[in-house]
Amino acid sequence: MTAQPTEATLPAAAELSSSTAKLKRRGRGNSENDRAKVPWRTTLRRDWQLYSLLVLPLLFLLVFKYLPMFGNIIAFRRFRPGGSIFGDEWVGLKYFDMFINDGKFWQVFQNTVILGGLTLLIVFPMPIILALLLNELRSPKFKKLVQTVSYLPHFMSIVIVAGMIFQLFSMQGTINQIVEAVGGDPVSFMQRPDWFRTIYIGSEAWQTVGWGTILYLAALTQIDASLYEAARIDGANRWKQTWHVTLPGIRGTMVTLLILNIGSFMAVGFEKVLLLYNPLTYPTADVISTYLYRIGIVSSNFSYATAIGLFESLIGLTLILSANAISRRLVGTSLW
C-alpha cells in the first residue's frame, strides 16, 4: 500500500519544491549571464563563417538603400543637370509647396490610396483563404497540383504578365472574341479608366496569391494536433476548429505580414502600372510612382520628384509605425 502524505509532510514537500524551483531559476539565470558575458570578439572568431554571410546583404543595403538617402537633400535645393549632385542653391520648402498646391498630384495620390487599399482589402486575405483550403485537402497529389499551378504565375516576368493581359483584354483579345461570339459588342478594356482597377487587382491576385500561401502553410504545420483533438472532443465541427484553433495558430504570421503590407501601402507596383496604363487611363491608373517617373526621369525635374518621393516615404514610415504600435497594444504581436 502507498503511504498517504500527512499534514506535516505537505509543507515540507512544498518548501522542497519551492527551493528546487529557485535553484533551477538561479542556474538558468547564471547560464544566461555567462552566455551574455561572452565577448563579441570571441563570438565573431568562433562563428566567423556565419557572420561572413551578412557581408553581401549589408553591402547591398548600404549601397542601394542608405547611401541614396543623402540625395534627399535636393528636395530642399535646386538641382540642375551638370551641377552639384547636392544642388546649387537652397530653396527650402518650395517644392513641397508646389505639389501640395498641385491638383494633379492629389489626383495621383488618390489613385495610389485606392489601388493600395483595394490590394490590401482583396489580395491580402486570398493567400490565407487558399492556405486554409489546401490544409483541408486529404489528397496529397491534388494538393501538390494545386500548389504548383498557383505558384507558377509568381515566377513570370511582369512584362510577360502584362503581355498576357493585353492578349486577353485588347480589342481583338480572347475576352472580346468570346463577347463577339455570343453576339455582343467588343469592349475597349485597356482604354477605359473604369476597367483599369479591376484588371490590375485581378492580375495582382492571380500572380501573388499562390506564392503568398507558402508562409501560411508553414505556420499551419506548427499548430499542435492535440488542439484539434480537444476541439473535436468538445464537439467542434470543421468550421469551429478553423475559427478557434487554426486562425489563432497563424495569427502571428498574419499580423506580421499585414504590418509589412501596410508599410508598403503607398508603393503600388510601379512596373505593372507603367506597362498597363496609357494617357486614356491616367484618371484612375496614374499613381505616385509613375507620376514620379514622368516628372523626375522624363521631364528631368529631379528636385520636385525628390520632394514627392520623400513625402511618400514619410507616409509609409508613419503607417508602419502606427500599425506596429496598434498591433502590439491590441494583439500582442509586433515586428519590434
C-alpha positions as CSV (number, residue, x, y, z in Angstrom):
1,M,0.0,0.0,0.0
2,T,1.1,3.5,-0.8
3,A,1.6,5.8,2.2
4,Q,-0.6,8.8,2.1
5,P,1.1,12.2,2.8
6,T,0.3,13.6,6.2
7,E,-0.3,17.3,7.0
8,A,3.2,17.5,8.5
9,T,4.9,16.4,5.3
10,L,2.9,18.6,2.9
11,P,4.5,21.9,3.9
12,A,7.9,20.3,3.8
13,A,7.3,19.0,0.3
14,A,6.0,22.4,-0.8
15,E,9.1,24.0,0.7
16,L,11.4,21.5,-1.1
17,S,9.7,22.0,-4.4
18,S,9.9,25.8,-4.0
19,S,13.6,25.5,-3.2
20,T,14.2,23.3,-6.2
21,A,12.4,25.8,-8.5
22,K,14.6,28.6,-7.1
23,L,17.7,26.6,-7.7
24,K,16.6,25.9,-11.3
25,R,15.8,29.6,-11.9
26,R,19.1,30.6,-10.4
27,G,21.0,28.1,-12.5
28,R,19.2,29.2,-15.6
29,G,19.9,32.8,-14.7
30,N,23.6,32.0,-14.2
31,S,23.8,30.3,-17.6
32,E,22.1,33.3,-19.3
33,N,24.5,35.7,-17.6
34,D,27.5,33.5,-18.6
35,R,26.2,33.5,-22.2
36,A,25.8,37.3,-22.1
37,K,29.3,37.8,-20.8
38,V,31.0,36.2,-23.8
39,P,33.0,38.9,-25.6
40,W,31.8,39.8,-29.1
41,R,35.3,39.2,-30.4
42,T,35.2,35.6,-29.2
43,T,31.8,35.1,-30.8
44,L,33.0,36.6,-34.0
45,R,36.1,34.5,-34.0
46,R,34.1,31.3,-33.3
47,D,31.3,31.9,-35.8
48,W,33.0,34.0,-38.4
49,Q,31.7,31.7,-41.2
50,L,28.1,32.6,-40.3
51,Y,28.8,36.3,-39.9
52,S,30.5,36.4,-43.3
53,L,27.2,35.6,-44.9
54,L,26.0,39.0,-43.8
55,V,28.6,40.9,-45.8
56,L,26.8,41.0,-49.1
57,P,23.4,41.8,-47.8
58,L,24.8,44.6,-45.7
59,L,26.7,46.0,-48.7
60,F,23.5,45.8,-50.7
61,L,21.6,47.8,-48.1
62,L,24.4,50.3,-47.7
63,V,24.8,51.0,-51.4
64,F,21.2,50.8,-52.6
65,K,19.2,51.9,-49.5
66,Y,21.3,54.1,-47.2
67,L,23.7,56.0,-49.5
68,P,20.8,57.2,-51.8
69,M,19.3,58.9,-48.7
70,F,21.8,61.6,-49.0
71,G,20.2,62.5,-52.3
72,N,17.1,63.6,-50.4
73,I,18.8,67.0,-49.8
74,I,17.9,68.1,-53.3
75,A,14.3,68.2,-52.2
76,F,15.3,71.4,-50.4
77,R,17.8,72.6,-53.0
78,R,17.6,73.5,-56.7
79,F,19.2,70.8,-58.8
80,R,20.5,71.5,-62.3
81,P,21.9,68.8,-64.6
82,G,25.6,69.2,-64.8
83,G,25.8,71.0,-61.4
84,S,26.5,69.7,-57.9
85,I,24.8,66.4,-57.1
86,F,23.6,68.0,-53.9
87,G,22.0,71.0,-55.7
88,D,23.2,74.5,-56.4
89,E,21.1,76.7,-54.1
90,W,18.8,76.4,-51.1
91,V,15.1,76.8,-51.8
92,G,13.6,75.4,-48.6
93,L,10.1,74.0,-48.8
94,K,9.4,75.4,-52.3
95,Y,9.0,72.0,-54.0
96,F,6.8,70.7,-51.1
97,D,4.5,73.8,-51.5
98,M,4.4,73.1,-55.3
99,F,3.0,69.6,-55.0
100,I,0.7,70.4,-52.1
101,N,-1.0,73.1,-54.3
102,D,-0.9,70.9,-57.4
103,G,-4.3,69.3,-58.2
104,K,-2.7,66.8,-60.5
105,F,-0.6,65.4,-57.5
106,W,-3.7,64.9,-55.3
107,Q,-5.5,63.0,-58.1
108,V,-2.4,60.7,-58.3
109,F,-2.3,60.5,-54.5
110,Q,-6.0,59.4,-54.5
111,N,-5.4,56.8,-57.2
112,T,-2.5,55.4,-55.1
113,V,-4.6,55.2,-51.9
114,I,-7.4,53.5,-53.8
115,L,-5.2,50.9,-55.5
116,G,-3.3,50.3,-52.3
117,G,-6.5,49.9,-50.3
118,L,-8.1,47.5,-52.8
119,T,-4.9,45.4,-52.9
120,L,-4.8,45.2,-49.1
121,L,-8.5,44.5,-48.8
122,I,-8.9,41.9,-51.6
123,V,-5.4,40.5,-52.4
124,F,-4.1,40.2,-48.8
125,P,-6.7,37.7,-47.4
126,M,-6.6,35.5,-50.5
127,P,-3.4,33.6,-49.6
128,I,-4.9,32.9,-46.1
129,I,-8.1,31.5,-47.6
130,L,-6.1,29.4,-50.1
131,A,-3.8,28.1,-47.4
132,L,-6.8,27.1,-45.2
133,L,-8.4,25.3,-48.2
134,L,-5.2,23.5,-49.0
135,N,-4.8,22.4,-45.4
136,E,-8.2,20.7,-45.6
137,L,-7.3,18.6,-48.7
138,R,-6.8,14.9,-48.0
139,S,-5.3,14.0,-51.4
140,P,-1.5,14.8,-51.4
141,K,-1.3,14.6,-55.2
142,F,-4.2,17.0,-55.8
143,K,-2.7,19.3,-53.1
144,K,0.7,19.4,-54.9
145,L,-1.0,20.0,-58.2
146,V,-3.0,23.0,-56.9
147,Q,0.2,24.4,-55.2
148,T,2.2,24.1,-58.4
149,V,-0.4,25.7,-60.5
150,S,-0.9,28.6,-58.1
151,Y,2.9,29.1,-57.6
152,L,3.7,29.4,-61.3
153,P,2.5,33.0,-62.0
154,H,4.9,34.3,-59.4
155,F,7.9,33.3,-61.4
156,M,6.7,35.0,-64.6
157,S,8.2,38.4,-65.5
158,I,6.0,41.5,-65.1
159,V,6.5,42.1,-68.8
160,I,5.1,38.6,-69.7
161,V,2.1,39.1,-67.3
162,A,1.4,42.5,-69.0
163,G,1.6,40.9,-72.4
164,M,-0.9,38.2,-71.4
165,I,-3.3,40.8,-70.0
166,F,-3.1,42.7,-73.4
167,Q,-3.7,39.4,-75.2
168,L,-6.8,38.8,-73.1
169,F,-8.3,42.3,-72.9
170,S,-7.4,44.1,-76.1
171,M,-10.0,44.8,-78.8
172,Q,-9.0,41.7,-80.6
173,G,-8.2,39.7,-77.5
174,T,-9.7,36.5,-76.2
175,I,-12.3,38.2,-74.0
176,N,-13.7,40.3,-76.8
177,Q,-13.7,37.3,-79.2
178,I,-15.9,35.5,-76.7
179,V,-18.1,38.6,-76.4
180,E,-18.5,38.8,-80.2
181,A,-19.1,35.0,-80.4
182,V,-22.2,35.4,-78.2
183,G,-23.5,38.4,-80.1
184,G,-22.1,41.3,-78.1
185,D,-20.0,44.3,-79.0
186,P,-16.3,44.4,-78.2
187,V,-15.3,46.5,-75.2
188,S,-12.1,48.5,-75.1
189,F,-11.0,47.3,-71.7
190,M,-7.4,48.7,-71.8
191,Q,-8.6,52.2,-72.9
192,R,-11.4,52.7,-70.4
193,P,-10.4,54.2,-67.0
194,D,-13.2,52.4,-65.1
195,W,-11.8,49.0,-66.0
196,F,-8.2,49.6,-65.1
197,R,-8.5,48.9,-61.3
198,T,-10.4,45.7,-61.9
199,I,-7.8,44.4,-64.3
200,Y,-4.9,45.4,-62.1
201,I,-6.3,43.9,-58.9
202,G,-7.4,40.7,-60.7
203,S,-3.9,40.2,-62.3
204,E,-2.2,41.0,-58.9
205,A,-4.3,38.4,-57.1
206,W,-3.6,35.8,-59.8
207,Q,0.1,36.4,-59.7
208,T,0.7,36.6,-56.0
209,V,-1.9,34.5,-54.2
210,G,-0.1,31.2,-54.7
211,W,3.2,32.4,-53.6
212,G,1.7,34.1,-50.5
213,T,0.4,30.8,-49.2
214,I,3.9,29.4,-48.5
215,L,4.3,31.2,-45.2
216,Y,0.8,30.4,-44.1
217,L,1.2,26.7,-44.9
218,A,4.5,26.6,-43.0
219,A,2.7,28.3,-40.0
220,L,-0.1,25.7,-40.1
221,T,2.4,22.9,-39.7
222,Q,3.4,24.4,-36.3
223,I,-0.1,24.1,-34.8
224,D,-0.3,21.3,-32.2
225,A,-2.5,18.4,-33.4
226,S,-3.8,17.8,-29.9
227,L,-5.6,21.1,-30.1
228,Y,-7.7,19.8,-32.9
229,E,-8.4,16.6,-31.0
230,A,-9.5,18.5,-27.9
231,A,-11.8,20.7,-30.1
232,R,-13.3,17.5,-31.7
233,I,-13.9,16.1,-28.2
234,D,-15.7,19.3,-27.3
235,G,-18.0,18.9,-30.3
236,A,-16.4,21.5,-32.6
237,N,-17.0,21.0,-36.3
238,R,-14.5,21.9,-39.1
239,W,-15.6,25.5,-39.2
240,K,-15.3,26.0,-35.5
241,Q,-11.9,24.2,-35.4
242,T,-10.7,26.6,-38.1
243,W,-12.1,29.7,-36.3
244,H,-10.9,28.7,-32.8
245,V,-7.7,26.7,-33.5
246,T,-6.3,27.3,-36.9
247,L,-6.7,31.1,-37.2
248,P,-5.3,31.8,-33.7
249,G,-2.4,29.5,-34.5
250,I,-1.4,31.6,-37.5
251,R,-2.3,34.9,-36.1
252,G,1.3,35.9,-35.5
253,T,2.2,35.3,-39.2
254,M,-0.9,37.1,-40.4
255,V,-0.3,40.2,-38.2
256,T,3.4,40.4,-39.3
257,L,2.6,40.2,-43.0
258,L,-0.2,42.7,-42.5
259,I,2.1,45.2,-40.9
260,L,4.6,44.8,-43.8
261,N,1.8,45.2,-46.3
262,I,0.6,48.4,-44.6
263,G,4.2,49.7,-44.7
264,S,4.3,49.3,-48.4
265,F,0.7,50.6,-48.8
266,M,1.8,53.6,-50.9
267,A,4.3,51.7,-53.0
268,V,1.8,50.3,-55.6
269,G,3.5,48.2,-58.2
270,F,5.4,50.6,-60.5
271,E,6.3,48.1,-63.2
272,K,2.9,46.7,-63.8
273,V,1.1,50.1,-63.8
274,L,3.7,51.5,-66.1
275,L,3.2,48.7,-68.6
276,L,-0.6,48.6,-68.4
277,Y,-1.6,52.3,-68.3
278,N,-1.8,54.9,-71.1
279,P,-2.9,58.5,-71.3
280,L,-6.6,57.5,-71.6
281,T,-6.5,55.6,-68.3
282,Y,-4.5,58.3,-66.3
283,P,-7.6,59.4,-64.3
284,T,-7.6,56.0,-62.4
285,A,-4.3,54.4,-63.3
286,D,-1.7,57.1,-62.7
287,V,-0.1,56.5,-59.2
288,I,2.7,58.3,-57.4
289,S,5.5,56.0,-58.6
290,T,4.6,56.5,-62.3
291,Y,4.0,60.2,-61.8
292,L,7.5,60.5,-60.2
293,Y,8.9,58.6,-63.2
294,R,7.4,61.1,-65.7
295,I,8.3,64.2,-63.6
296,G,11.8,63.1,-62.5
297,I,13.2,61.0,-65.3
298,V,11.3,62.0,-68.4
299,S,11.0,65.7,-67.5
300,S,14.3,65.9,-65.6
301,N,12.6,67.8,-62.7
302,F,14.7,65.9,-60.1
303,S,14.2,68.2,-57.1
304,Y,10.4,68.2,-57.4
305,A,10.3,64.5,-57.8
306,T,12.5,64.0,-54.8
307,A,10.2,66.1,-52.7
308,I,7.2,64.0,-53.6
309,G,9.2,60.8,-53.1
310,L,10.3,62.0,-49.6
311,F,6.7,62.8,-48.8
312,E,5.6,59.3,-49.9
313,S,8.3,57.7,-47.8
314,L,7.3,59.6,-44.7
315,I,3.7,58.4,-45.1
316,G,4.9,54.8,-45.4
317,L,7.1,55.2,-42.3
318,T,4.1,56.7,-40.4
319,L,1.8,53.8,-41.5
320,I,4.2,51.0,-40.5
321,L,5.0,52.6,-37.1
322,S,1.3,53.1,-36.4
323,A,0.3,49.6,-37.5
324,N,3.1,48.1,-35.4
325,A,2.1,50.1,-32.3
326,I,-1.6,49.3,-32.7
327,S,-0.9,45.6,-33.2
328,R,1.4,45.4,-30.2
329,R,-1.3,47.1,-28.0
330,L,-4.3,45.1,-29.3
331,V,-3.0,41.7,-30.4
332,G,0.4,41.5,-28.6
333,T,2.3,40.8,-31.8
334,S,4.6,43.2,-33.5
335,L,7.8,43.5,-35.6
336,W,9.7,45.1,-32.8
